[in-house]
Amino acid sequence: MRLRQGDVDGAMATWRSFLDCADGIRSVKVRAALQDMRVRLRRYDGVPEAQELREQATRIAG
């Protein structure tokens, strides 16, 4: 939602919180959310925080 509103920093902060909570949880919904997040973050490949979030999401998804 924040990303759609143009709040990139807010979106990244929300995703960081999500990743902190999602670590260790195995569910179809969490995996789908991780995949969606990684796809959306591809637009921000030049942003170090976005790359870090994508890498963390990939580790969590296993």
Residue frames relative to the residue before (quaternion, step in Angstrom):
aa qw qx qy qz dx dy dz
M 1.0000 0.0000 0.0000 0.0000 0.00 0.00 0.00
R 0.6743 0.5000 -0.3084 0.4474 3.59 0.85 -0.92
L 0.6356 0.5281 -0.3350 0.4527 3.55 1.00 -0.76
R 0.6418 0.5208 -0.3200 0.4630 3.60 0.99 -0.81
Q 0.6798 0.4723 -0.2779 0.4875 3.57 1.15 -0.60
G 0.5601 -0.6307 0.3742 0.3853 3.58 1.28 -0.01
D 0.5355 0.6205 -0.3942 0.4157 3.58 1.29 0.18
V 0.1301 -0.8379 0.5276 0.0504 3.57 0.37 1.27
D 0.6588 0.5067 -0.3184 0.4558 3.60 0.88 -0.88
G 0.6563 0.5051 -0.3055 0.4699 3.58 0.98 -0.83
A 0.6333 0.5276 -0.3281 0.4614 3.57 1.02 -0.80
M 0.6726 0.4922 -0.3036 0.4616 3.56 0.90 -0.88
A 0.6325 0.5163 -0.3335 0.4713 3.60 1.02 -0.73
T 0.6520 0.5036 -0.3137 0.4721 3.58 0.99 -0.82
W 0.6560 0.5005 -0.3153 0.4688 3.59 0.95 -0.83
R 0.6176 0.5364 -0.3520 0.4549 3.58 1.01 -0.72
S 0.6479 0.5059 -0.3099 0.4777 3.59 0.96 -0.83
F 0.6330 0.5311 -0.3223 0.4619 3.57 1.00 -0.85
L 0.6681 0.5032 -0.3054 0.4552 3.57 0.89 -0.92
D 0.6228 0.5360 -0.3381 0.4588 3.58 1.03 -0.74
C 0.6998 0.4555 -0.2578 0.4861 3.59 1.00 -0.82
A 0.6933 0.5137 -0.2739 0.4249 3.59 1.00 -0.84
D 0.5216 0.6508 -0.4223 0.3551 3.58 1.15 -0.48
G 0.8052 0.2409 -0.2070 0.5007 3.55 -0.72 1.10
I 0.6286 0.5076 -0.3412 0.4804 3.59 1.23 -0.21
R 0.1288 -0.7842 0.6050 0.0491 3.56 -0.86 0.98
S 0.3245 0.7177 -0.5658 0.2440 3.55 -0.45 1.21
V 0.6197 -0.5504 0.4126 0.3779 3.53 -1.23 0.51
K 0.6656 0.5118 -0.3098 0.4462 3.60 0.93 -0.85
V 0.6478 0.5007 -0.3235 0.4743 3.59 0.96 -0.78
R 0.6470 0.5125 -0.3212 0.4643 3.59 0.94 -0.83
A 0.6473 0.5106 -0.3167 0.4690 3.59 0.98 -0.83
A 0.6568 0.5037 -0.3095 0.4680 3.59 0.97 -0.84
L 0.6329 0.5245 -0.3267 0.4664 3.59 1.03 -0.77
Q 0.6553 0.5029 -0.3129 0.4688 3.58 0.94 -0.84
D 0.6470 0.5188 -0.3143 0.4620 3.58 0.93 -0.89
M 0.6504 0.5195 -0.3098 0.4594 3.56 0.95 -0.88
R 0.6569 0.5114 -0.3175 0.4540 3.59 0.90 -0.90
V 0.6409 0.5184 -0.3243 0.4641 3.59 0.98 -0.82
R 0.6831 0.4898 -0.2919 0.4564 3.59 0.85 -0.93
L 0.6715 0.5125 -0.2964 0.4457 3.58 1.04 -0.74
R 0.4930 0.6680 -0.4335 0.3504 3.62 1.18 -0.29
R 0.6046 0.5722 -0.3540 0.4264 3.59 1.13 -0.61
Y 0.7408 0.3849 -0.1944 0.5151 3.57 1.22 -0.47
D 0.1395 0.8425 -0.5084 0.1108 3.59 1.07 0.73
G 0.6759 0.4983 -0.2997 0.4529 3.59 1.08 -0.59
V 0.6164 0.5325 -0.3362 0.4727 3.57 1.30 -0.12
P 0.4503 -0.7282 0.4418 0.2680 3.61 -0.48 1.16
E 0.6505 0.5186 -0.3345 0.4427 3.62 0.90 -0.79
A 0.6291 0.5290 -0.3313 0.4633 3.59 1.05 -0.76
Q 0.6473 0.5087 -0.3166 0.4712 3.58 0.94 -0.84
E 0.6449 0.5242 -0.3137 0.4593 3.58 0.96 -0.86
L 0.6551 0.5031 -0.3073 0.4725 3.59 0.97 -0.86
R 0.6417 0.5164 -0.3271 0.4632 3.60 0.95 -0.81
E 0.6576 0.5057 -0.3112 0.4636 3.58 0.94 -0.85
Q 0.6560 0.4995 -0.3112 0.4725 3.57 0.95 -0.84
A 0.6406 0.5210 -0.3221 0.4630 3.59 0.98 -0.82
T 0.6355 0.5240 -0.3218 0.4669 3.58 1.03 -0.79
R 0.6473 0.5103 -0.3178 0.4686 3.60 0.96 -0.82
I 0.6738 0.4993 -0.2976 0.4563 3.58 0.90 -0.90
A 0.6573 0.5189 -0.3116 0.4490 3.57 0.98 -0.87
G 0.2896 -0.7936 0.4867 0.2225 3.55 1.23 -0.54
